[in-house]
Amino acid sequence: MEPTRINDAKCALYQTVLAFGGQVNFGLATFPVVLSGCSAGTCTDSCTAATGACSPPTGVGTTGEFYAGSGCSVAPFPDWRDHESCGNEPDCNGASVPAIMAQDWENGGNVVVDMLQDPTWGGAPPASNIGDLLDWFDGDCANSRELFAIGGTPIYGGLQAVHEYFAFGWSSLWDDDNYCATGGPVPNHATPLDFNQDRPCRSLNVILVTDGGQSAICEGTPANAAAALFNTGVTIQGQQVPIRTHVIGFAGVSSALVDPIAAAGDTGAALSANNEVQLAQALANIVATAVAPEICDNGDNNCNGCTDEGYNHYCNIGQTCCSWTNLTQRDTCIADYEQSVINNPPDGNLDELPCITVAQKDDPVDGPDQWLCYNPGDICDEIDNNCVLGADENQFKCGSPAHCPTAEVCNGLDDDCNGQIDDGNVCSGCTPSTEVCDGCDNDCDGWADNGTFGTIACGLPSPAWCVGTMACEAPQAVPVGTCTTGGYLNCTNTPQPETCNGIDDDCDLQIDEGYSSIQCVPPSHASGLTYGSPSQCTYGNTQCISGAVVCVGGTGPSGEVCDGIDNDCDGTVDNNIAEVGQPCGISQPPCVPGTKACVNGVLVCQNATGPNPEVCDGADNDCDAQVDEQPLADAPTTPGCWIGGGNCCTFSNLSWCPPTGASCDGVG
């Protein structure tokens, strides 16, 4: 598409919908002008980067882009007020529609693509609207769907229309006498919200992209509409839910015109963008703030109907823990534990974590308020104290079958798992038993571990290098019936350094932990690009995702334009610009044409001599092929006569010469 302002906006919006559609629920509204009658196929631009000329409008503005070359036409709303491009003011002689707006409100927005209803409260998911959204930005005028630029910017009315859409629904048929509770047209654009079943945690946002402030010909103060969206918002399940308004001032609009709108909409200040890349970045920044990542905190952070998805949930039974009977006491337990982590990092005092039964952890209703996001660990007690990975994970056991350490008794076993059997004088004499690999003289022959013992398996079942065996220490001479350091030797497995491969390389029951991200060139980038200022290209960062190192993020190149930036990232700023070297100016003496050049990031016309105001001197000062035509900059005021030197000036039957014998001293 021709690199014009409207096409830059379309390309940035197209990229944003492709990048975030499916993660974010988008809709689209334009200002209150309707496009119709377009022919299918590539839209014929009338606004061009070379000349800046645009097609004349049909009564809704001065100049603009509505693809007249593709057969398109534009029309205002029915019963428009103030000006054709301001929209209308819905009203009714009787009771009005029971919605957020009173009668005679400023309907200055045209909903063209509806948002989707959230299916999480029930029902089948709706069909995607991504295709409908892209139709408005793809450069094809089929079905009269293409973003256009014509008329004013009734921002106040546009925000009011969007508020009505969220709160009740919106109708393209409303006018100044049918906005009625009964008998009028019902909304043909239903609200995307279900006020009884949707979740009040939903993040509702309006993104306003404008290249100007509120049109003076249209009524209202935009900041008031943004404040109403945030302060009144909508009511879901009895709770007031704010609607935030984000603002992007595009193509040099003054921040003084748009910052108050963003401030009233609870988003700080407006963002600024002057080209496609900057607009796409601004849109991405706004979308990122609206998508909350899920963390383990017993809450539904991303408002998808699921709590702490993707995280382990723990119980805490059979060990020392913080008792509680209500959620306030439970929160106190959590706060005390979190403080202990600060005082004694990294684990803190696990005894401060609240007690959680298995039933509380798995309760389908109250579970999210009760389960633990912190791992209290296991003690060696043959019980799964934390409800993950089975009983006694990461605890040392001994014997066969393996058992937790207990006080040593005289039983021919290593009860306390210190590698010695019946140590500590628990037996009064040596009672022979079968020799086992435990560092003790079980058979009372003066030798420890002098039996025939095979190896035993140890480590983890996979990967292969985590599988190992343990062999028994060589026999050692000891006093009869006593023990020494012996038993089974260390496991022969060979843990490896952890890498990003979806495997537990270091045999610690964790996969791909500790991956260090580095800068990388995104796979979509061509080779040989230049990165870093003044280039617009930025590196991505590597991440370990599903066992593979993936390069994510980064900014790629775009076509070179005259803006002081290396847009195509070839190492040179403002090179190979198509317009540079082309003729410019006026080729009509005394004017002299020049050539276009890119100077300090601005496209200028060099070496040209331009026109001057026409004066009465026998020359074509304004280079329009006419000499001394009106208006003349040095013509006398009325009454008066020509008092300049030189020849008498006469043009179009008018003369400013004094009559014969007269002077310019009198009046007449």
C-alpha positions, 0 to 999 in steps of 0.5 A: 500500500502507498505509505500514507498516514491512513495506510500506516495506521492500517498496517499497524492495526493489521499486525496487532490483530494478527499478533494478539487475536485470540489472546485479546478480545478485539472489536472495532468502531470508526467515527460516525461516517458510513462507507458503502458502494465499494467494488471488490479488489485493491482499494484505489488510493487517492491520497498519495505520499508523493503529492498529498492530494486526496479525493474531495469528500461528499459533504462530510469533510474537506479532503480525505481518503474514502477510495472514490476510485473504487466506487466507494461513497460516504454518508453521515448518520441519519438526523445528524447534528452540528455537522455531517461528521459529528453523528446524531443525538438519539432521542425519544418523545417517550421513555428512552432506551434503559441504558447508560446514556440519557436522551440527546446523547452524542452518538459519534461512533460507528461499531463495525466489528463486534467483540466476542461474548466470553464463553467461559460462563457457558455455551459454545465459543463464538466464531472468531472475528479476526477475519472481519477485523482484518478486512478493515485493514487489508487494502481490499475494498470488498464488502465496503470494509476498509479503514478510511479517513474523512470528516471530523474527529468527534472523540466525545461522541465516539467514546459515548457510543462505545460506552453505550455499546458496552453497557447495553448494545448499539444500533446503527438505526437510532436517530433523533426520535426513535431512541425509545424503550418500546417501539424503537429499533433494538441494538443490531450490535449486542453488548459483548457482556453478560452482566449476570454471568461474566466475571467482574475481574474482566479487563475492559479497555478502549484504545483511541487512535486519533490524528487530531483533537476533538473537532470544534464543530462537534459537541462535548469534552472527550475527557468527560466521556473517558471519565464516565467510562472509568468511573461509571463503567458497567455493572457485572454481578452487582460490581462496578467494573471500570472501562479504561481509555488508552489514547495514541496521538498519531502523526504529530497530534499535540499531547495537550489535546489527548493527554487529558483524555488518557488521564481521565481514562486512568491510563496516565498520558497518551502515547505518541506515534508518527509512523507504522512501526511506532504505532504498532509498538504503542498498540503492543504496549497497550495490549500487554498491560491489558493481559495479566499473566497468571501467578500462583496467588489463589486468584484468577489473575488473567480472568479466564475462569481458572485459578493458578492454572499451570502451578502446583497446589500443595496441602500441608498435613502430618507436620508442624504447620500454622493452624487457622479457622478462617481466611483472615487467620490463614492470610496471617500465616502466609504473611508470617511465612513470607516475612520469614523468607525475607529474614532467612532466605531462600526457604524461610521457616516452613513451619509458618505455612498454614495447615491444609488438609487434602480435602481443603486442597481439592475442594472444587468450590473453596479450594482456590482460597485454601490450597498452598502455592508454597511447597511445605516439603515432606518430612520422613514419616511415610506420609505425603505431607505436601500432596505431590510426588508421593510420600517422603520426597527428597528424604533420606531412607535406608534399609530394605525395604527402605525406612525413615531413620528411627532410634537405634534398637538391638534388632540387627538393623540400622534403625537410625540410618547412620550406616551402623547396625545396633551401634550405641551399645544397644545390645549387650553382646553379639548375636549372629545374624545373616551378613548384610551390607551395612558396615557392621559385623552381623555374623560376629566373625570380626569382619564387616560386609564380608558377604556376597552382595549384588549392586542395587539400583539408584538414581532416577529411571530416566534419562539414562545417565541418571540411572545408576547402581550402588556396590557394597564397600569392601570387607573391613576388619572390626571388633566382633559384633561392632560397626564401622563406616561402610555399607553401600557406596555412592550411586554411580549415575552421572548427572550432566549440566542442565541444558534446554532440551526437555530433559532432566539433565542434572537428575534433580527432578526439574527440567530445563531450570536455570536457563540464561537468556541471551540476545538473538536474531529473530528467525523472521529477520534477514541476515546482515541487518544492523541493530541498535541506534540509529537502526530501528531493528532490535534483537530478540531474547532466547527463551527455553520453551518446551525443550527448545531454545526459541528467539522471541521478541525483537523489532524488524526492518521496514521500508526506508523513509526520511525520518533520521532512522535506519528503517531498513537496518542496512547500516545507513540512515535515510538511504535509497529513498524513492522520493529523493532526486525527484523534481519538486517546486514550480517550473514557471519563470521566474520560479525555478524547480528543485529536487527532493532531498532528505536533510536531517530526517526531513524531506525538503525541496532543494535549490528551488526558487518559489513564488512571491506575492503578486505586485504591480511591477510588470512581472509574474511574481507568483509564477502563475503565467499572469502578470500584475493580476489581482490581488496585488499586494501593493494595491491601494485601499479604497478610496485611494489611487496608485501612488507607486512609481513606474508604469500605471497599473491596469488590470481587468478594467480596473486602474489605479492611475490618477486622472489627467491633471489630478494627483493622489492627494484627494479622495475620489 
